[in-house]
Each structure stands twice: as C-alpha cells, then as structure tokens.
Amino acid sequence: MDSDERRTRIATLYREAEAAIAEENWAVAIAQLQALLALEPNHTEAAAWLKLAQQQFVTTLYALGRQHLEAGDWQAALADFQRVQECTSDYKDVAALVATCQSELAKQAEQEQAKRQKTQKRQELATLYDKGRQHYEMGHWSAALDDFLKILDIQPDYRDVRVLITACRNEIDKQPRETERSTLYSQAQATMQRAATRIGPKRLWSVVGALAVALVVLLLRGVTGPVPAASPPALPTEASSAAAARQPTVPPAAPCASTISFGQTITCQLDTRAEVDSYTFEAKANDVVVVKVAIESSSFTPNVSVWNAQREQIADCVTLAAAAPGCKLPADGAYTIQVEFASTYRDPPYSYSVYLQRL
C-alpha cells in the first residue's frame, strides 16, 4: 500500500470509528480504531478514542450481564461477563459473577438430568405395571409376580402393586393342590369308565376295591367334583382400587362401625365385591401408626389404604404381617381407613379384621 492509499485508509477508518462512537456501537468503534492504529501507531486521537470505547464497551457489557443475571438467564450473563474478561481480567466483581453463572448452569444441568431420570422411571414403572397386569389377566402368575416385584424394588408404594403381589402368590400356592386334586379325580373317572365297560364277575371285587381307594383319597382331600380351570381373580381397577386411584372412591354405607380408636380391633365383612368399608380416626402430626389386617381365608385379598382429609393417600401404613414399621402422619386431623375387594376366587361375603395401633 502506497502512502496515498495508506492516508486514505486511515481517514476512512477514523470516520467509521467516529460514526460508531456516535451511535454507541462500541464493538465496531474498537475494531475500526484498532485497524487504524495498526496502520498509524502514533495516532494519538485514535488511541484516546480507543481507550474510551473500550471502557464504554466493558461498562455496557457488564450492565447487560447484570440484567441477564437478574432475569436468571445464566448462559447469556456468562457470555457477557466472559467478554468483559477478554477486555480486562480484573474488572469489578466479574470473576465472581462468572463463577456464579457457571454454578447455576451446573445446577440447571443436574435438575434437567434428574427430571429426565424421573420421566424415565415413571415410564419404566408404567410399562412394567401394564405388562404385569396382562400376565395377571392371562393367569401367568409367576410372570406377573416377577413384573410386580421389579416395581416393588423401584417404588414400593406404586399404585396397588403390593395387593397384586399377594394375589399372585396366593394363586401360585394354589396351583400344586389344584393340579393334584384334578389328577386324582381324573384317575377315579377313568377307573369308573373302565369298570362300566369291562367289568366281569371275576374282577368285580378288584374294581370295587380300586374305586373305594380312589374315593377315600378324594374324600380325604375334600374333592367332590372336577376342579374347573382356574380363571384369574378380578383385577383391581382404577374405580374399585383406592390404592391405584388418585383419591378414594366414595363408599356406600358400611354395615360396621364408622370410627376406630387406637388399640381397637373391628371385625367386619364385605357383602359384595363393590362394597367399601370406611373407618375414621383422629391423630396428631408425626404420630407413627400401623393398620394391621387379618383375613378369614387366604382365598380373599383385601385392598386396605389410609387417606387424609385432603384425600391424599398415606403410604406404608397397612400390613398383613405381624410386625411393620408403620407410617408417620403429616398433620393433625382426621384420617380414613378404607377396606375394599381386591381379588379372590370365591364369592362373597369376605370377612376381615382391622386393628389400629400407634407406635
């Protein structure tokens, strides 16, 4: 570049810098003045303007970063403060503000990760639950039990999974006895058929003896007719199972007492599968209580739950075992114990006892 072109270029850069300064476009002004000083290092006016422009640029960036900080836009604030550091590393409290933005961004990332994990967990539980219910409806008790136990490991108070686990175990326990009884009955029937078609005088007493043995065995085992193929017990539905619903269903009038006290046992029965018995009690905040349930027969599985006055379910209060840790109640007030049908393979009525204990 010859001297004339150089002078022309310097003049152009100076005019463009002045225009940018007039518009307070400090980034453009700084760029033009730096280009000018590269051509003419001794240009005192350009050097003075550059210093002013840099100061104003830093001040503007700092103020903009503060606005983004107050608005909670941590990413934008961080970008502003880092640009300030590029101009001057020790400007005011910019180093501390950079650290604050980075910390808040890290917290946001953790919260987003936790939210994604929570969503994945909810989807996993829903998938397992639907799969378990399908196995349950098909009478695949072991497969259903495996699905429900996986849910129990992830979230012990998920919907009515504890009730379904109990029902599956009851069905699994029944299968060997039912298979054995059906086999014995089939053998007896086969013997009777053979006797009807092939009996002769010489074999009369041997056939009678075989029949007598078979009948005695059947009578001792309590089998008087063929055992029908087991059909799955009715599944608890969103309408019939308070443990699976977001709030308790409105119960019909219960035939037993409507209130229960600590240390009291109430024995009652469900006369239909649609009946819901309710018992209210008063408790204080932080009371640790346990509701112990006893049933007359293992063929009946009740669904028992505890609710507060706001119709929010209190988890881990109910047990069918002899000992349980119980649950801590969140506030003073009235609470309701609800007992309803969950599953069975026999017809009502269903007898049960409820015992309320404060630990």
C-alpha positions in Angstrom: 0.0 0.0 0.0 1.5 3.4 -1.0 1.4 6.5 1.2 -1.7 8.0 -0.5 -3.7 4.8 -0.1 -2.5 4.5 3.4 -3.6 8.0 4.3 -7.0 7.4 2.6 -7.5 4.2 4.5 -6.6 5.8 7.9 -9.1 8.7 7.2 -11.8 6.2 6.3 -11.3 4.1 9.4 -11.3 7.2 11.6 -14.6 8.4 10.1 -16.2 5.0 10.6 -14.9 4.9 14.2 -16.4 8.3 14.9 -19.8 7.3 13.4 -19.8 4.1 15.6 -18.9 6.1 18.7 -21.8 8.5 18.0 -24.1 5.5 17.8 -22.5 4.0 20.9 -21.6 0.9 18.9 -18.5 0.3 20.9 -17.6 -3.0 19.3 -17.4 -1.6 15.8 -15.6 1.6 17.0 -13.0 -0.6 18.8 -12.5 -2.7 15.7 -12.0 0.3 13.4 -9.7 2.1 15.8 -7.6 -0.9 16.3 -7.2 -1.3 12.5 -6.3 2.4 12.2 -3.6 2.1 14.9 -2.2 -0.9 13.2 -1.5 1.4 10.2 -0.6 4.5 12.3 0.6 3.5 15.8 1.3 7.2 16.7 -2.2 8.4 16.0 -2.9 10.0 19.4 -6.6 10.8 18.8 -7.3 7.3 17.7 -5.5 5.9 20.8 -7.6 8.2 23.1 -10.8 7.2 21.4 -9.9 3.5 21.6 -9.4 3.7 25.3 -12.7 5.5 25.8 -14.5 3.0 23.5 -13.0 0.0 25.4 -14.1 1.5 28.8 -17.6 2.1 27.5 -17.8 -1.3 25.9 -16.8 -3.0 29.1 -19.3 -0.9 31.1 -22.1 -1.8 28.7 -21.3 -5.5 28.7 -21.2 -5.5 32.5 -24.6 -3.8 32.8 -26.1 -6.2 30.2 -24.6 -9.2 32.0 -26.2 -7.9 35.3 -29.6 -7.7 33.5 -29.3 -11.2 32.3 -28.2 -12.3 35.7 -31.2 -10.8 37.4 -33.5 -12.4 34.8 -32.0 -15.8 35.5 -30.5 -16.1 32.0 -27.3 -17.6 33.2 -26.0 -18.6 29.8 -26.3 -15.1 28.4 -24.9 -13.5 31.5 -21.9 -15.8 31.4 -21.2 -14.8 27.8 -21.4 -11.1 28.7 -19.0 -11.5 31.7 -16.6 -13.6 29.8 -16.4 -10.9 27.1 -15.6 -8.4 29.8 -12.8 -10.6 31.0 -11.4 -10.7 27.4 -11.1 -6.9 27.6 -9.9 -6.7 31.2 -9.5 -9.6 33.6 -9.9 -7.7 36.8 -13.0 -5.6 36.2 -15.0 -5.1 39.3 -16.5 -8.5 40.6 -16.7 -10.0 37.1 -14.7 -13.1 38.2 -17.1 -13.9 41.0 -20.1 -13.4 38.7 -18.6 -15.8 36.1 -18.3 -18.4 38.9 -21.9 -17.8 39.9 -23.2 -18.2 36.4 -21.2 -21.4 36.0 -22.5 -22.8 39.3 -26.1 -22.0 38.4 -25.7 -23.6 34.9 -24.3 -26.7 36.6 -27.4 -26.8 38.9 -29.7 -26.4 35.9 -28.0 -29.3 34.2 -28.4 -31.5 37.3 -32.1 -30.6 37.6 -32.7 -31.4 33.9 -30.9 -34.7 34.3 -33.0 -35.5 37.4 -36.2 -34.6 35.5 -35.2 -36.9 32.6 -34.4 -39.7 35.1 -37.8 -39.2 36.8 -39.6 -39.3 33.5 -37.7 -42.5 32.5 -38.6 -44.0 35.9 -42.3 -43.2 35.5 -42.3 -44.7 32.0 -40.5 -47.8 33.2 -43.0 -48.3 36.1 -46.0 -47.8 33.8 -44.6 -50.3 31.3 -43.9 -52.9 34.0 -47.3 -52.4 35.5 -49.1 -52.9 32.2 -47.0 -55.9 31.4 -47.8 -57.4 34.9 -51.5 -56.8 34.5 -51.5 -58.6 31.1 -49.7 -61.6 32.7 -52.2 -61.5 35.6 -55.3 -61.5 33.3 -53.8 -64.4 31.4 -53.2 -66.4 34.6 -49.4 -66.3 34.2 -48.9 -65.8 37.9 -45.1 -66.3 38.0 -44.5 -63.9 35.2 -46.9 -61.3 36.7 -45.2 -61.7 40.1 -41.8 -61.1 38.5 -43.1 -57.8 37.0 -44.7 -56.6 40.2 -41.6 -57.5 42.3 -39.5 -55.3 39.9 -41.9 -52.5 40.5 -41.6 -53.0 44.3 -37.8 -52.7 44.1 -38.1 -49.4 42.2 -41.0 -47.8 44.1 -42.6 -49.8 47.0 -45.8 -47.7 47.2 -46.5 -47.7 43.4 -50.3 -48.0 43.0 -51.8 -51.4 44.1 -48.6 -53.4 43.4 -48.5 -54.9 47.0 -52.1 -56.2 46.6 -51.3 -57.8 43.3 -48.1 -59.4 44.6 -50.2 -61.0 47.4 -52.8 -62.2 44.9 -50.2 -63.7 42.6 -48.5 -65.6 45.5 -51.9 -66.9 46.6 -52.6 -68.2 43.1 -49.1 -69.8 42.8 -49.7 -71.5 46.2 -53.0 -72.9 44.9 -51.7 -74.4 41.7 -50.0 -77.6 43.1 -53.0 -78.6 45.2 -55.5 -78.0 42.3 -53.3 -80.0 39.9 -53.0 -82.9 42.3 -56.8 -82.9 43.0 -57.7 -82.7 39.3 -55.3 -85.6 38.6 -56.8 -87.8 41.3 -60.3 -87.0 40.1 -59.4 -87.8 36.5 -57.9 -91.2 37.6 -61.1 -92.0 39.5 -63.2 -91.2 36.5 -61.0 -93.3 34.2 -61.4 -96.2 36.6 -65.2 -95.9 36.7 -65.4 -95.8 32.9 -63.2 -98.9 32.6 -65.4 -100.6 35.2 -68.6 -99.7 33.3 -67.4 -101.2 30.0 -65.1 -104.1 31.0 -66.3 -105.4 34.4 -66.8 -109.1 34.8 -67.7 -111.4 37.7 -64.1 -112.3 38.4 -62.9 -108.7 38.5 -65.8 -107.3 40.5 -64.1 -107.1 43.8 -60.8 -105.7 42.4 -62.6 -102.9 40.6 -64.7 -102.1 43.7 -61.5 -102.0 45.8 -59.8 -99.7 43.4 -62.8 -97.4 43.3 -63.1 -97.4 47.1 -59.4 -96.4 47.5 -59.8 -93.6 44.9 -63.0 -92.3 46.5 -61.5 -92.4 50.0 -58.5 -90.5 48.8 -60.7 -87.9 47.1 -62.9 -87.6 50.2 -59.9 -87.1 52.4 -58.6 -84.4 50.1 -62.0 -82.7 50.0 -62.7 -83.2 46.3 -66.3 -84.0 45.3 -66.2 -83.0 41.7 -63.9 -81.9 38.9 -61.8 -78.9 39.6 -62.6 -76.3 36.9 -59.7 -74.5 35.2 -58.7 -71.5 37.3 -59.6 -68.2 36.0 -57.7 -65.1 37.1 -59.2 -63.2 40.0 -60.8 -59.9 39.2 -58.1 -57.3 38.8 -58.4 -54.2 40.9 -59.5 -51.3 38.6 -58.9 -47.6 38.9 -62.6 -47.3 40.1 -62.5 -50.2 42.6 -59.0 -49.9 44.0 -58.3 -46.9 46.1 -54.6 -47.8 46.1 -54.5 -47.4 42.3 -56.6 -44.3 42.2 -55.6 -40.7 42.9 -58.3 -40.4 45.5 -60.6 -42.7 47.5 -63.8 -43.8 45.9 -67.0 -42.7 47.7 -68.0 -45.7 49.7 -71.6 -46.9 50.2 -73.0 -47.1 53.7 -70.9 -49.6 55.7 -72.7 -52.1 57.9 -70.0 -51.9 60.6 -68.7 -49.1 62.9 -67.6 -46.0 61.1 -64.9 -44.9 63.6 -62.0 -46.7 65.1 -59.6 -45.8 68.0 -56.0 -46.7 68.7 -55.8 -50.1 70.2 -59.2 -51.1 68.9 -60.0 -54.1 66.6 -63.0 -54.1 64.3 -64.2 -57.3 62.7 -66.5 -56.9 59.7 -67.2 -58.3 56.2 -67.7 -57.1 52.7 -71.0 -58.4 51.5 -70.4 -57.6 47.8 -67.3 -57.0 45.6 -68.4 -53.4 45.2 -68.7 -52.6 48.9 -66.1 -50.3 50.5 -65.9 -50.1 54.3 -64.5 -46.9 55.9 -63.2 -46.2 59.4 -62.1 -42.7 60.6 -59.7 -41.9 63.4 -58.1 -38.8 64.8 -54.4 -38.4 65.0 -51.6 -35.8 65.7 -48.8 -34.7 63.4 -45.8 -37.1 63.5 -47.9 -39.9 65.0 -46.5 -43.2 63.8 -49.4 -45.6 63.1 -49.8 -49.1 61.6 -53.1 -50.7 60.4 -52.9 -54.5 60.8 -55.3 -56.5 58.7 -56.3 -60.1 59.3 -58.4 -62.1 56.8 -60.5 -65.2 57.4 -59.2 -67.1 54.4 -56.2 -66.8 52.1 -58.6 -67.1 49.2 -59.6 -63.4 49.8 -57.2 -60.5 49.3 -58.5 -57.1 50.6 -57.2 -53.7 49.5 -56.7 -51.6 52.6 -55.5 -48.0 52.4 -55.2 -44.9 54.6 -56.2 -41.3 53.4 -56.0 -37.9 55.0 -58.8 -35.2 55.0 -57.5 -33.8 51.6 -58.0 -37.3 50.0 -54.3 -37.9 49.7 -53.2 -41.5 50.3 -50.6 -42.1 53.1 -48.3 -44.9 52.1 -46.8 -47.8 54.1 -49.5 -47.7 56.9 -51.1 -51.1 56.2 -49.6 -54.6 56.8 -50.9 -58.2 56.7 -47.8 -59.2 58.7 -47.3 -59.4 62.4 -44.9 -56.5 62.6 -44.4 -53.4 60.4 -42.6 -50.1 60.7 -45.8 -48.1 60.2 -46.1 -44.6 58.7 -45.7 -41.1 60.1 -48.8 -38.9 59.7 -48.0 -35.5 58.3 -50.5 -33.3 60.3 -53.2 -33.1 62.9 -56.6 -34.2 61.8 -59.0 -36.9 60.7 -57.8 -39.9 58.7 -59.8 -42.7 57.0 -59.0 -46.4 56.7 -60.7 -47.9 53.6 -61.2 -51.7 53.1 -62.4 -53.0 49.7 -62.3 -56.0 47.5 -59.0 -56.7 45.6 -59.1 -60.3 44.4 -60.5 -63.7 45.2 -61.6 -66.9 43.5 -64.7 -67.3 45.7 -68.0 -65.5 46.2 -68.7 -63.0 49.0 -69.1 -62.4 51.8 -65.4 -61.7 52.8 -64.6 -61.4 56.5 -61.7 -59.4 57.9 -60.4 -57.7 61.0 -58.8 -54.3 61.3 -56.5 -53.3 64.2 -55.3 -49.7 64.6 -52.0 -49.2 66.6 -50.0 -46.1 67.5 -46.3 -47.0 67.8 
